[in-house]
Amino acid sequence: MCDGCNNCQLPDNTFTKWLDTFIEEKGIDLDDTFELEGPSGMNFMSYGVVVEHIKLTQGEEQKMIKDVIVKIDFKNGDVRHFFRHIAQAIVR
């Protein structure tokens, strides 16, 4: 819990706002779910859960995620495939 000190690492609001705008512009429904295999078996996860985990990243990790999303979008790809890839790290 943050006590107001300067040692706390908070998510970058610029990145969070950019990601929210991107998701809204692409019409991605954060309530949509997908299946993925994890150590406990089959898992159901929503895109919203993945996006919330992405928002918790910081610094270079945010930059790398944004770069991949921009490249996928530039090629008219579907970033939901990338989100499912990231979800694999969440279920481990």
matplotlib code that plots the C-alpha trace (Angstrom):
import matplotlib.pyplot as plt

x = [0.0, 1.3, 2.0, 2.6, 6.3, 8.3, 9.5, 6.2, 6.1, 2.8, 1.7, 2.5, -0.7, 0.4, 0.7, -2.6, -4.4, -2.9, -3.8, -7.4, -7.8, -6.3, -8.7, -11.7, -10.8, -10.3, -13.6, -12.1, -14.7, -12.8, -15.6, -14.9, -13.3, -11.0, -9.6, -6.0, -4.2, -2.4, -0.8, -4.2, -5.8, -8.1, -8.6, -11.1, -9.8, -11.2, -9.3, -10.0, -7.9, -5.0, -5.2, -5.2, -2.0, -0.5, -1.3, 0.7, 3.9, 6.5, 9.3, 10.9, 8.2, 5.5, 7.6, 8.1, 4.4, 3.4, 5.9, 4.5, 0.9, 1.8, 3.6, 0.6, -1.8, 0.3, 0.1, -3.7, -3.3, -5.5, -3.9, -6.1, -3.8, -0.9, -3.1, -3.7, 0.1, 0.6, -2.2, 0.0, 2.4, -0.5, -1.7, 1.8]
y = [0.0, 3.4, 5.7, 8.8, 8.4, 8.9, 5.3, 3.9, 2.7, 3.6, 2.6, 5.3, 7.2, 8.2, 4.5, 3.6, 6.4, 5.4, 1.7, 2.7, 4.9, 2.2, -0.5, 1.8, 2.8, -0.8, -1.8, -4.5, -5.8, -6.3, -8.6, -11.2, -14.3, -16.9, -20.3, -21.1, -24.0, -23.4, -25.5, -25.9, -27.0, -25.0, -21.4, -18.8, -15.2, -12.0, -9.5, -7.0, -9.1, -9.1, -5.4, -4.7, -6.8, -4.9, -1.6, -2.8, -3.1, -0.3, 1.3, -0.8, -3.4, -0.9, 0.4, -3.1, -3.9, -0.7, -1.2, -4.7, -3.4, -0.6, -3.0, -5.5, -2.6, -1.2, -4.5, -4.6, -7.5, -8.5, -7.5, -9.9, -12.7, -10.8, -10.3, -14.1, -14.6, -12.3, -14.2, -17.3, -15.5, -14.7, -18.3, -19.6]
z = [0.0, -0.8, 2.1, -0.1, -0.3, -3.5, -3.5, -4.8, -8.4, -10.0, -13.5, -16.2, -16.8, -20.3, -21.2, -19.5, -21.3, -24.7, -24.1, -23.1, -26.2, -28.5, -27.1, -27.5, -31.1, -32.1, -30.4, -28.3, -25.8, -22.5, -21.3, -24.1, -22.7, -24.2, -23.1, -22.4, -20.8, -17.6, -14.8, -13.2, -16.4, -18.7, -17.7, -18.9, -19.0, -20.2, -22.3, -19.4, -17.0, -19.5, -20.1, -16.3, -16.0, -19.0, -17.2, -14.2, -16.2, -16.1, -18.0, -20.7, -20.5, -21.3, -24.2, -25.6, -25.3, -26.9, -29.8, -30.4, -30.4, -32.8, -35.2, -35.1, -35.8, -38.5, -40.3, -39.7, -37.3, -34.4, -31.1, -29.3, -30.4, -28.6, -25.5, -25.5, -25.7, -22.7, -20.9, -20.9, -18.5, -16.2, -15.8, -15.0]

ax = plt.figure().add_subplot(projection="3d")
ax.plot(x, y, z, "-o")
ax.set_aspect("equal")
plt.show()
